[in-house]
Amino acid sequence: MGPKEIIADIARVSISNVVCQTGIAMGAVAKAISSDDDKIEECVSIWKSRRNLLMKELSDFDVIPPDGGWSFLINVSTLGMDGQEASKRLIKKENIAATPMVNWGSESSKNYLRIVFSNEPMERLEGIGKRFKNALA
């Protein structure tokens, strides 16, 4: 919260510090890549496993499959709602956090949810398809 005339600029700074790569992270990545004992392939394999499980669990939804990264988008407009409504239902009914993509691009971005899976253990992801169906039905 803050003065209306500066809040949009503060939001942009926040996204740059939270979502985009920061100087600290870039240095850590450079160190990891140059290390003889890097675990990058192991991390990528874990992320792929999580992504693949979610693609299977959410196959009844309009998912945009990622080919890398730590998150993906779901188009919820096909369910007759926007991302904000879907996000509210998921958190209220099933305790699932999903980011509504309103104001993240064009006008159509409001139709999407972002699901971040990078830090979720497989056990927490199993059965999420049923939970989505329950919350978004």
N, C-alpha and C positions, 0 to 999 in steps of 0.2 A: 504494500500500500504506500501511496505517496502522492505528491502533486501530479495532477493529470498531465501537465505540460512536459514532464520529464519521464513519466513511467514507461513510455514506449522505448526510450533510449536505454533505460535501466534494464528492461527486458532483453534488449539486444545484447547488452554486456553480459547478462546472466547466461544467455544461450552460448555465447562465445566461451565463457569460463566453465560451463557445465557440459555442454554437448560437443563442442569442437575440440580438436587437439590443442592442448596447451603446451607452453614451453617446457614445463616440468615433465609432462608425459612424453614429449618428443625425445628428451634426453634419456629417459628411462628406456624407451623403445630402442634407441640407438645403442645403448649399453647391452640390452638383451640380445639384439641382433649380432653384435660383435663378440658375444660371449661364447666360449667353447662349450659351455654347458647350458645352451639355451633350451627352453621348453616350448618354443613357439609351435612346433609341429604337434606336440602333445595338446597344447591349448586349442589349436585349430581343430583337432580331432574331437575334442570334448564339445566345442561349440557346434560342430557339424552334427554330432549325435543329438544334442539338444534341439537343434533346428529340425532335424529329420523326424524326431519324435513329435514335435509340435505340428509339423506339416501333416503327419498322419492323424494326430488327434483332432486337428482343425480342418480336415479335408472337406467337411460339409459347409465350410465358410469360404468367402471370397478372399483368400489369402494371396498376397503378392510374395512369392517365395524369394528369399534373399540368396545371393550367391556369395556370401561372405558377410562379415559384420556381426553384429550382436543383437539385431532387432529386425522386425518385419512389420508390414502394414496389412491391415484387414479392411476391406471396403464393407462397411456396415449399411450403406444406403440400400443395398439389396434386401435388407431386413426391415426397411421402412423407418429407419432412424438415422440420426447423425452420430458422429463420434462422441460428442458430449453425452448424449443420452445413453449410448452403449457403455461408455466408461462408468457412468453413475450406476447403471444396473449391475455391471460386473463387480464393482467394489461393494455395493450394498447387499447383493444377493449371494455372492460367492467369494468375497474378499480377494478379488483379482484386480490388481492395479494395471491399468492400461491408459496410455496417454491419448486424449483426443487431439487430432492434428489440426484443429481449427487455428487459423492464422499462421500456419507453417508453410504457406505457399499460395497457391491460387485459391479461388473461391471453392473449388471442388475438394480441397484438402479437408474440409469439415466432414466429409463422408468417411474418413479413415480413423482407425485406431492404430497406435504403435504398441507392439508387444516387445519388451526387452527380455531376452532369455539368457544373456551371457553369464549371469551369476546364479541362476536357478538350478539346483540339483535335479537330476532326472526324476527322483522320487516325487518331487513337488509338481513336476510337469505331467506325470502320468495321470490320466483321467481328466485332464483339463477340458477335453472336448465335451464331455457330459456337463461339466460345470458351465461352460460357455452356452450350451444349449439351454440349460436351466435358466440362466440369467437373461438371455437374449430372446427367449421364446415369446 
